[in-house]
Amino acid sequence: LMATYPASQDVSEDLPARSRAYLDQAINSLSSPAGAVMLAASSVDAMLKAKGLSAGSLYTRIDEAAKQHLITSEMAQYAHDVRLDANDQRHADEEAPMPDAEQAKKCVEFATALGQFMFVLPSRVERGIKSAKGV
């Protein structure tokens, strides 16, 4: 039995395809922190779009998700942090420091947790209810 380090992380099939693809790429590019941060933010953006929030900027979509109670206000605040980290990289802001591995990991972990909250857990609950009803 061969182990890989770091251990590979599977992205749930319950995530919408585009969100899943971005998150999978973010996880696989953690050794390139700037890329991982941008991919994690793209995954978050794709999740919000999958919930019907496609108008405006990512900033407005995050705020709208909180207003619609799709995410908590604390999750929105964290999503804004991830968005800002990605913006610094996308716009090659010379004043902003390059992200390190820890920041990239934080962004990927947040995108993973958001996917769990918005898609994976609700899918599991739905399957559990159907199973309990014998459907």
N, C-alpha and C positions, 0 to 999 in steps of 0.2 A: 504494500500500500504506500503510495507516494503522496506526500503532503506538499502543498504549495504555500509559499509565504510571500506577501500576506495571503491569508485564506481568501479564496474567491467568494464573491458575494452574489447571490442570485437575486435578480430583480423580479418581483412578483408579476405573474401573467395578468393579475387583476388590474394593473395599471394600463391606461390607454397606450396604444402602440408607440406614439411619438414620445410621450413622457418616459416610457420604459426605455426606448432607444437612447434618449439623451442621458438618462440616469445611468444606464449601463456603460455608456461611453465615459461619463464623468468618473465612475468608479474605476474604470480601466485606465484613466489618465491621471490618477492621483499623483503620479511621479512628475507630472507637468502641472503644477498648481494653478497657474493662470487659466489654462484650458479647462481644468476640472471645475473651477469656479464658474466659468462662463457656461459650461455644459449643465451644471447643477441648476443655475438660474434659468436656463432654457427648459429644463425639465419642469421646474416650478411653473413657468409661464405656460407650458403645454398642458399641465394639469388644470390650471385655471381656465384655459380655453376649452378644455374638454368638459368643464362644468358650465359652459355657455357664456363665459366672461371673455369676450373677444374685442370689445370696444376700448378705445383709448390705449394708453401706455401700460406697461407692466405695473407701474406705480398705481394707476387708477384701478387696474384689475385686482391688485392685492387689497386695496381699500374697499372695493365693492364686495369682494369675497368675505371680508370681515362684516360689512353691513348686512349681507345676506346670511350671516351666521354659518357660512361654509367652513370658516376657520375662526379661531378666537382672536381677540385683539392682540394678545401676546404673540400668537403665531404670525399675525400680519406684521408686527414690529420686527420679528426675526426675518421674515421674508423680505422686508425692506433692506435689512442688513445684507442679505445675500444679493439682492438686486444691486445695491450700491457697490459691493465688492466686484460684481461682474461688470458694472458700468465703468469702474476705474480701469479695468482691463480692456474692455471693448473700445474705449475712447483713448487708450494709451495715455492716461493721465500721468504726466511726468511728475506731478507733485505727490501722487499716491505711491506707497511702497508696493513692490511686487508681493503677491500673496505667497505665504509659505505653506508647507505641507499641512500644518495644523489648521490654517484658515480653509484650505481646500477640503480637508476632512470634515470640518465643521459645516461647510456648505453642502457637501454630499450627504452628510448625516441628516441635515435638516430636510433636504429634498426627499430622502428616503422616508423620514418620519412623516412628512406631509403626505406622501403617497400612501403610506399605511393608514393615516387618519382619513383621507378623503376617498380612497378607493378600496384598499385591501380589507380593512376592518368591516366597512359596510357590505362588501361582497361576502365575507365570511359569515356575517350575521344573517344575511339573506339566505345563504346556503344552509345554515343551521336551522333557520325557521322552516324552510322547505323540507329539510330532512325530518324535523320533528313532526311535521304535518303529514309525512309520508308522501310528499309530492315528488 
